[in-house]
Amino acid sequence: MSVDFIPDPAPTAVLVLASGEAFYGIGIGATGAAVGEVCFNTAMTGYQEILTDPSYAAQIVTFTFPHVGNTGTTDEDEEATTQEARVAARGAIFRAAVTPSSSWRSEGELGAWLSARGIIGLSGIDTRALTAHIRDHGMPNGVIAHNTDGTFDLPALTEQARSWNGLVGADLAKDMAANAPFDWRQARWQWGEGHVDKEGAKKVVLIDYGVKRNILRNLVSSGLAVTVVPGSASAKDILALKPDGVVLSNGPGDPEATGAYAIPVIRDLIAADMPLLGICLGHQLLALALGGKTVKMVQGHHGANHPVMDHTTNKVEIVSMNHGFAVDANSLPDTVEQTHVSLFDGTNCGIRLIGKPVFSVQHHPEASPGPQDSFYLFDRFADAVRAA
């Protein structure tokens, strides 16, 4: 693939891949340069939720939907819970120029929001060509750069991309997680009310590897009181809180790297015989703790239109996905049952420990990408907590 077309007016931003390809465009948001893994997301809505999802740490997100910005930004759609997670994504790439906001909920324009976050944006490139490149060759390391005078040192940017270590072997969860425990009582957004606080009868502890706010909100809406603890918390400290159940959150990076300290804790919690729910990275960590393996995916799953089969109900749900690693279903021991499967490529999307209320899913049941097909998983977990 050769250098992409150069737009008119003169370019003020560029994406340079480790292989040397360069995509010129118009810069928006923060200036400077940032290195990360380049992925694509097929969602038509939810760009703010995507860019504030801590799971996108150290990634540059290419939006395949061409028109982005029309709903503006609002604090109500924030997904990050820590200051570090607010700037998890390294960059954002758009086909068309960012459109002005036109929504009654908007509190600001996307361009200004990107600048305030320190996120570099690039518009005006052929996102179809970049997406096809990722589909065929995998998610490359790249550098996104924005300079208002349009000058770039391409050899230096290429070398920066080539020398970056990438996501394999990277424990990024420790950088996104909370540093100290905190309680969460905010429920899901309701029409006419917004986010309201609720008190739950049963207490669960969520281990934070980079949690999204809407996971916490869904747990509260299912009738649970939530205490969040850092991903580095010990099993002893967690059990001292006397939880009725435990949740393993989503998060970024290589699950095997995070598993170095997370897996012993998860095994101790399973031995404590309480309900346990894992989501995304939490799903992968649970699989590792139960004896399975994880693998790096070629292009990953990033989007809001992924069909997944729930074999426990024989129903298909349309879900939101964001992961570049996956559980190897063939590695799972006989004590673990595969419950969910992607209908796109057959990869594992859910497991449960036979005979115990311990289960997890690869997708994001809290994301409600239009449909709310996966909210039942929070109720399933809450029912298990109450039954226990």
C-alpha positions, -999 to 999 in steps of 0.1 A, spaced: 0 0 0 14 34 -10 11 68 6 -26 78 8 -40 108 -11 -31 143 2 -61 164 9 -69 200 -1 -63 222 19 -27 213 29 -25 185 55 -19 193 91 -18 157 104 -6 123 94 -8 87 105 25 68 99 25 30 102 55 9 113 57 -4 78 63 31 64 28 39 49 16 74 56 -20 88 56 -22 125 54 -52 145 66 -65 174 86 -56 176 123 -82 182 150 -79 181 188 -45 180 205 -12 187 187 19 166 190 25 129 183 14 97 199 22 61 193 -2 32 196 -18 2 180 -41 11 152 -75 -6 152 -109 1 135 -143 4 151 -175 -2 131 -200 15 155 -223 41 140 -228 58 173 -211 62 207 -178 78 197 -175 95 231 -181 63 249 -155 46 227 -128 72 233 -134 72 271 -134 34 273 -103 25 293 -100 -7 272 -87 15 244 -55 24 263 -25 27 239 -47 24 208 -55 47 179 -91 42 169 -102 44 132 -139 51 129 -154 33 98 -186 54 100 -178 85 80 -197 112 99 -186 118 135 -193 147 158 -230 154 153 -241 146 188 -213 167 204 -201 156 238 -216 154 273 -203 145 307 -232 120 311 -216 98 284 -182 96 302 -171 60 307 -137 65 325 -136 64 363 -100 76 368 -80 106 355 -56 83 337 -84 64 319 -98 97 306 -69 99 282 -66 61 275 -71 63 237 -40 78 219 -58 91 188 -89 91 167 -92 89 129 -122 101 109 -131 99 72 -149 132 70 -143 165 88 -158 164 123 -193 178 120 -208 205 144 -229 192 172 -267 191 168 -282 175 199 -301 188 228 -278 168 251 -246 183 237 -224 203 261 -195 209 238 -179 202 204 -159 171 197 -128 190 185 -126 211 217 -132 179 238 -103 162 220 -81 191 227 -90 192 264 -83 155 267 -49 156 249 -62 132 222 -49 138 186 -75 136 158 -70 131 121 -97 135 95 -99 134 57 -81 101 51 -94 71 32 -106 51 62 -118 22 40 -82 17 27 -68 17 62 -96 -6 75 -89 -30 46 -51 -29 55 -59 -38 91 -83 -66 80 -57 -82 58 -25 -76 77 -35 -71 114 -35 -41 137 -2 -23 131 18 -1 154 15 35 142 21 72 151 -6 98 148 9 133 146 -8 168 144 12 199 135 -5 231 125 23 240 101 21 207 83 57 197 86 65 161 96 97 140 100 84 108 84 116 87 90 115 97 127 78 89 130 83 56 112 111 46 136 90 56 166 62 33 154 87 4 147 105 7 181 73 7 201 68 -26 220 31 -29 213 4 -45 234 16 -81 236 31 -86 271 19 -51 282 1 -48 315 -19 -16 309 -46 -24 335 -25 -11 363 -24 23 347 -62 26 342 -74 12 375 -84 31 406 -57 37 432 -80 33 462 -114 16 470 -146 36 465 -183 30 466 -206 34 436 -244 40 438 -252 57 404 -277 37 383 -284 36 346 -296 67 328 -334 71 328 -354 94 305 -364 126 324 -343 116 354 -307 112 341 -285 92 365 -300 86 400 -285 70 430 -299 37 444 -291 15 473 -287 -22 469 -295 -49 493 -266 -72 484 -229 -60 483 -205 -69 455 -169 -60 450 -157 -50 416 -120 -55 408 -110 -26 387 -87 -33 357 -100 -3 338 -138 -4 344 -164 15 324 -190 35 344 -219 18 327 -209 -16 341 -211 -1 376 -244 16 367 -259 -17 355 -249 -35 386 -266 -9 407 -297 -10 385 -298 -48 391 -302 -41 429 -266 -44 440 -244 -21 462 -210 -18 445 -175 -13 461 -147 -8 436 -112 -20 446 -79 -16 426 -68 -44 403 -38 -50 426 -60 -57 457 -53 -90 474 -79 -117 479 -75 -112 517 -84 -75 514 -114 -83 491 -128 -110 513 -124 -87 543 -151 -65 528 -175 -95 531 -189 -93 496 -218 -114 484 -202 -116 450 -173 -103 429 -170 -88 394 -139 -88 373 -140 -57 351 -130 -49 316 -96 -33 309 -68 -29 284 -36 -48 275 -24 -84 274 -44 -106 298 -14 -128 304 6 -98 317 -21 -86 340 -27 -122 350 7 -124 367 -9 -108 398 -46 -112 390 -48 -150 385 -38 -160 421 -64 -136 435 -92 -149 412 -84 -185 421 -87 -177 458 -120 -160 452 -133 -190 433 -122 -212 462 -142 -189 485 -173 -202 468 -192 -170 459 -208 -158 426 -183 -142 402 -189 -123 369 -161 -114 344 -164 -89 316 -140 -86 286 -105 -85 302 -122 -100 333 -135 -128 311 -100 -135 298 -85 -134 333 -111 -159 345 -104 -182 317 -66 -181 325 -74 -187 362 -94 -218 353 -66 -232 332 -74 -218 297 -52 -198 274 -56 -165 255 -43 -155 220 -37 -122 202 -62 -116 175 -53 -104 140 -78 -75 137 -97 -79 170 -134 -72 175 -143 -35 178 -179 -25 171 -215 -24 181 -231 -48 157 -216 -82 166 -240 -112 168 -233 -136 196 -251 -169 204 -259 -176 240 -260 -214 242 -277 -213 276 -308 -197 260 -303 -205 223 -308 -168 216 -288 -145 195 -279 -111 209 -264 -80 191 -235 -68 213 -207 -43 216 -172 -56 214 -138 -42 221 -109 -66 224 -77 -75 207 -71 -107 226 -94 -138 229 -99 -169 249 -88 -201 231 -118 -223 234 -98 -254 227 -77 -247 257 -105 -248 282 -105 -277 307 -135 -301 310 -147 -282 342 -154 -251 320 -184 -248 296 -184 -225 266 -216 -205 269 -213 -177 242 -198 -178 207 -193 -151 181 -213 -157 150 -188 -136 130 -158 -159 134 -167 -186 160 -144 -172 187 -152 -177 223 -174 -151 239 -185 -166 272 -177 -194 297 -190 -208 330 -175 -230 357 -197 -261 358 -214 -265 391 -207 -230 404 -222 -195 398 -190 -183 381 -193 -171 346 -180 -144 322 -185 -129 288 -161 -114 262 -185 -87 250 -197 -56 268 -232 -62 282 -234 -27 296 -229 -9 263 -265 -11 249 -255 -2 213 -291 5 204 -305 -29 216 -302 -38 252 -299 -75 244 -272 -82 271 -286 -65 302 -299 -98 313 -264 -109 323 -264 -84 351 -297 -97 363 -284 -132 360 -254 -123 382 -276 -104 407 -300 -134 409 -270 -157 416 -258 -133 444 -292 -133 460 -295 -170 458 -261 -175 474 
